Amino acid sequence: MKFSKQMALALAAACILGLSACSQQDGVDAPENYPVSAAGTVIDRQPRTVVSLAPAITDTLAQLQLLGRLAAISDFCTLPCETAYLEYYEYPRVGTQQLPDVAAIKALGADLVLATAPLAESQMIELQQANIDVVILPPAEDIEGIRQNYTDLFKLLHGQETGSRMAEEYLAGFDRRWQDILDRAEEAAAQRERPISCVYLAEDLLKLSTGDSFEGYILEQMGLQNWGANYTEYNYPKEKELELNPDVIFYNGMISREYIASSTCYKTTDAGTAGAIRYLDPEDFERQSPDLLDRMWEMGRYLYPDYFVQEEPGDWCDIYGTEPVDNSYIPGGADPEPEPDPKPEPEEPPAE
């Protein structure tokens, strides 16, 4: 039986008010846990009503199991699947980082607003005058930045002592998975005569991940030679287009696989002739939630299938399967990959 929208919203409101009473993680923390400093901002009280103006923060809160005090989200947020235990739950929408609905935020009784980019000065002042703390958690440049953002979220919601302990406990498992990926990638790369070379296309054929980008950092961690490593701001020089010859082309869906495969830029490259053109969901790189590790595992299964094999049930998400990936070589005549909808199955690895 389906509830009406009014009933659903009533249930949502009741859940927001009641979760602190039924969830240990969202209980009241000792006053001595505050004040706490996070991302350069000091808050002197435990927040009761939290607003997220960034999809990255909403996703991360969900995966860190910190949704108990979340009262409203950005217009751009999609409700993470992890919270689907309430089928008809709908968070109120309160605008975006660029144009937040300050009146709606104040009406909710919010005492903490989280964002990944600074708000306009006038909006910051209005929120502060309403005794609403605003904390900006910018996107991380590397794994240490990601760990710090997770730690800050735990501390903001649960205080210095309790939050730090919760972060330490969570990051123990996160760090194990991260290191497992790096170890497997390093071992696989060491067995090759040369590193696999690649590009990650962001917006167009020459708008690719560069050395200063987070995507470029991830490519490096996976043991790959990134053609954009020596450049910045996602710009690869037009005059060097003819030099491009990646073994693998990753793309984020802003341009189609067919467009890439038929382009003069990549058609005759090793990746183009072999069909080694692979879609990667950009949200995991942009949002930097723990799902990032699953995306890296997927990359590992594609690039190094002999080394990224699930050894124990439950160690990794089963969404990518446990069957061995075909270990034939790319380039060298691999069948073209169909356009992803939304996530393709793993393919053959690149050539030695």
ZAMARGU-4260 file (C-alpha; in steps of 0.2 Angstrom, whole numbers, plus 5000, padded with zeros to 4 digits):
<rodrens>
0) 5000/5000/5000 | 5007/5017/4995 | 5006/5032/5007 | 5000/5049/5002 | 5013/5063/5000
5) 5006/5071/5015 | 5008/5056/5025 | 5026/5053/5018 | 5031/5071/5023 | 5024/5068/5041
10) 5033/5052/5043 | 5049/5061/5037 | 5047/5075/5050 | 5044/5063/5063 | 5059/5053/5059
15) 5070/5069/5059 | 5064/5073/5077 | 5064/5056/5083 | 5080/5048/5076 | 5091/5056/5090
20) 5081/5046/5103 | 5082/5029/5094 | 5100/5029/5086 | 5115/5028/5097 | 5125/5037/5084
25) 5113/5052/5084 | 5112/5053/5103 | 5117/5069/5113 | 5135/5070/5116 | 5143/5077/5131
30) 5144/5096/5132 | 5163/5095/5134 | 5165/5088/5116 | 5162/5106/5111 | 5168/5119/5105
35) 5176/5110/5090 | 5186/5116/5075 | 5183/5109/5057 | 5188/5116/5041 | 5194/5133/5049
40) 5177/5136/5057 | 5174/5134/5076 | 5156/5129/5082 | 5153/5129/5101 | 5137/5118/5102
45) 5131/5101/5095 | 5120/5105/5080 | 5102/5098/5080 | 5096/5103/5063 | 5108/5101/5048
50) 5106/5107/5030 | 5117/5101/5016 | 5119/5112/5001 | 5130/5100/4992 | 5127/5083/4984
55) 5145/5078/4989 | 5141/5081/5007 | 5124/5073/5007 | 5131/5057/4999 | 5145/5056/5012
60) 5134/5059/5027 | 5123/5045/5021 | 5138/5033/5019 | 5145/5038/5035 | 5128/5035/5043
65) 5127/5053/5049 | 5110/5057/5042 | 5100/5058/5058 | 5101/5077/5060 | 5099/5081/5042
70) 5084/5091/5039 | 5085/5098/5021 | 5096/5096/5006 | 5101/5105/4990 | 5090/5106/4974
75) 5104/5096/4966 | 5105/5082/4978 | 5099/5064/4974 | 5093/5054/4989 | 5107/5041/4991
80) 5101/5023/4989 | 5107/5019/5006 | 5093/5028/5014 | 5079/5019/5005 | 5073/5010/5020
85) 5060/5024/5020 | 5052/5022/5003 | 5043/5039/5003 | 5055/5049/5012 | 5058/5066/5004
90) 5070/5079/5011 | 5064/5097/5009 | 5074/5106/4996 | 5082/5123/5001 | 5091/5129/4985
95) 5109/5127/4980 | 5126/5134/4986 | 5125/5147/4972 | 5107/5152/4977 | 5102/5145/4994
100) 5084/5148/5001 | 5090/5157/5017 | 5072/5160/5022 | 5068/5141/5021 | 5084/5137/5030
105) 5079/5149/5044 | 5061/5142/5045 | 5068/5124/5048 | 5077/5130/5063 | 5093/5125/5056
110) 5109/5128/5067 | 5122/5121/5054 | 5124/5123/5036 | 5136/5112/5026 | 5143/5117/5009
115) 5158/5113/4998 | 5160/5131/4991 | 5158/5148/5000 | 5141/5156/5000 | 5139/5174/4995
120) 5144/5186/5008 | 5126/5193/5011 | 5120/5176/5013 | 5133/5171/5025 | 5129/5187/5036
125) 5111/5183/5036 | 5114/5165/5042 | 5126/5170/5055 | 5114/5184/5061 | 5101/5170/5063
130) 5114/5160/5074 | 5117/5147/5060 | 5134/5140/5059 | 5141/5138/5041 | 5155/5126/5037
135) 5163/5124/5020 | 5171/5108/5017 | 5180/5110/5000 | 5184/5095/4988 | 5200/5086/4993
140) 5215/5085/4982 | 5221/5068/4988 | 5216/5054/5000 | 5222/5064/5015 | 5210/5078/5011
145) 5196/5065/5010 | 5200/5058/5027 | 5201/5075/5034 | 5184/5079/5027 | 5176/5063/5034
150) 5184/5067/5051 | 5178/5085/5051 | 5160/5078/5048 | 5161/5066/5063 | 5168/5080/5074
155) 5155/5093/5069 | 5140/5081/5073 | 5147/5072/5088 | 5161/5084/5095 | 5179/5083/5097
160) 5181/5067/5108 | 5167/5057/5102 | 5168/5062/5084 | 5187/5059/5083 | 5184/5042/5090
165) 5170/5038/5078 | 5181/5044/5063 | 5196/5033/5069 | 5185/5018/5069 | 5177/5021/5052
170) 5193/5026/5044 | 5202/5010/5050 | 5191/5000/5037 | 5192/5014/5024 | 5211/5014/5025
175) 5212/4995/5023 | 5202/4995/5007 | 5212/5010/5000 | 5228/5002/5004 | 5222/4985/4997
180) 5218/4994/4980 | 5235/5002/4980 | 5244/4986/4984 | 5236/4977/4970 | 5238/4990/4957
185) 5257/4992/4962 | 5259/4973/4961 | 5251/4972/4944 | 5260/4987/4937 | 5277/4980/4942
190) 5274/4965/4931 | 5272/4975/4915 | 5286/4981/4904 | 5279/4999/4904 | 5264/5007/4913
195) 5247/5008/4905 | 5245/5025/4897 | 5228/5033/4898 | 5217/5049/4897 | 5202/5054/4906
200) 5191/5065/4896 | 5181/5078/4906 | 5172/5088/4894 | 5179/5087/4876 | 5193/5078/4867
205) 5207/5089/4874 | 5198/5093/4890 | 5206/5079/4900 | 5212/5076/4918 | 5228/5085/4921
210) 5241/5084/4935 | 5232/5096/4946 | 5215/5087/4945 | 5208/5075/4958 | 5205/5062/4943
215) 5223/5064/4938 | 5228/5060/4956 | 5218/5044/4955 | 5225/5039/4939 | 5242/5040/4946
220) 5237/5030/4962 | 5231/5016/4950 | 5249/5015/4942 | 5244/5023/4926 | 5253/5035/4915
225) 5242/5050/4913 | 5245/5060/4896 | 5238/5075/4905 | 5250/5074/4920 | 5261/5089/4915
230) 5247/5101/4912 | 5234/5110/4922 | 5216/5115/4923 | 5210/5101/4912 | 5218/5108/4896
235) 5229/5098/4885 | 5238/5109/4872 | 5231/5108/4854 | 5248/5108/4846 | 5252/5092/4855
240) 5236/5083/4849 | 5246/5072/4836 | 5257/5065/4850 | 5242/5058/4860 | 5242/5039/4859
245) 5234/5032/4875 | 5232/5013/4878 | 5215/5017/4887 | 5203/5031/4886 | 5192/5034/4901
250) 5177/5047/4899 | 5164/5054/4910 | 5149/5054/4898 | 5149/5073/4893 | 5154/5067/4876
255) 5149/5050/4868 | 5159/5035/4865 | 5155/5035/4847 | 5161/5053/4846 | 5178/5049/4854
260) 5180/5033/4843 | 5177/5042/4827 | 5187/5058/4831 | 5203/5062/4822 | 5211/5064/4839
265) 5209/5046/4845 | 5203/5035/4830 | 5220/5029/4826 | 5227/5028/4843 | 5231/5012/4852
270) 5215/5014/4862 | 5205/5019/4847 | 5209/5005/4836 | 5207/4992/4850 | 5191/4999/4857
275) 5198/5002/4874 | 5186/5017/4878 | 5179/5015/4895 | 5165/5025/4904 | 5168/5030/4922
280) 5154/5038/4932 | 5161/5055/4937 | 5150/5057/4952 | 5162/5046/4963 | 5177/5057/4958
285) 5167/5073/4961 | 5158/5069/4977 | 5173/5059/4985 | 5161/5049/4996 | 5167/5031/5001
290) 5159/5025/4984 | 5175/5031/4976 | 5184/5015/4982 | 5171/5005/4972 | 5175/5015/4957
295) 5193/5012/4959 | 5190/4993/4961 | 5180/4993/4945 | 5195/5002/4937 | 5207/4989/4944
300) 5196/4974/4937 | 5197/4982/4920 | 5215/4986/4920 | 5222/4972/4930 | 5210/4958/4930
305) 5222/4945/4937 | 5225/4955/4952 | 5208/4963/4956 | 5199/4947/4961 | 5187/4946/4976
310) 5195/4934/4988 | 5183/4934/5002 | 5164/4936/5001 | 5159/4953/5008 | 5176/4961/5006
315) 5170/4971/4991 | 5153/4976/4984 | 5146/4962/4974 | 5139/4974/4960 | 5154/4971/4949
320) 5153/4952/4951 | 5166/4940/4956 | 5169/4931/4939 | 5186/4933/4931 | 5188/4946/4918
325) 5193/4940/4901 | 5212/4942/4901 | 5215/4945/4882 | 5225/4960/4877 | 5220/4978/4872
330) 5225/4985/4860 | 5223/4971/4848 | 5205/4969/4842 | 5194/4970/4857 | 5175/4971/4853
335) 5169/4988/4855 | 5160/4992/4871 | 5142/4997/4870 | 5137/5014/4877 | 5135/5013/4896
340) 5118/5013/4904 | 5124/5018/4916 | 5138/5007/4921 | 5146/4994/4908 | 5153/4977/4912
345) 5172/4975/4914 | 5182/4973/4898 | 5198/4966/4892 | 5214/4974/4899 | 5227/4984/4890
350) 5242/4976/4881 | 5259/4975/4889
</rodrens>
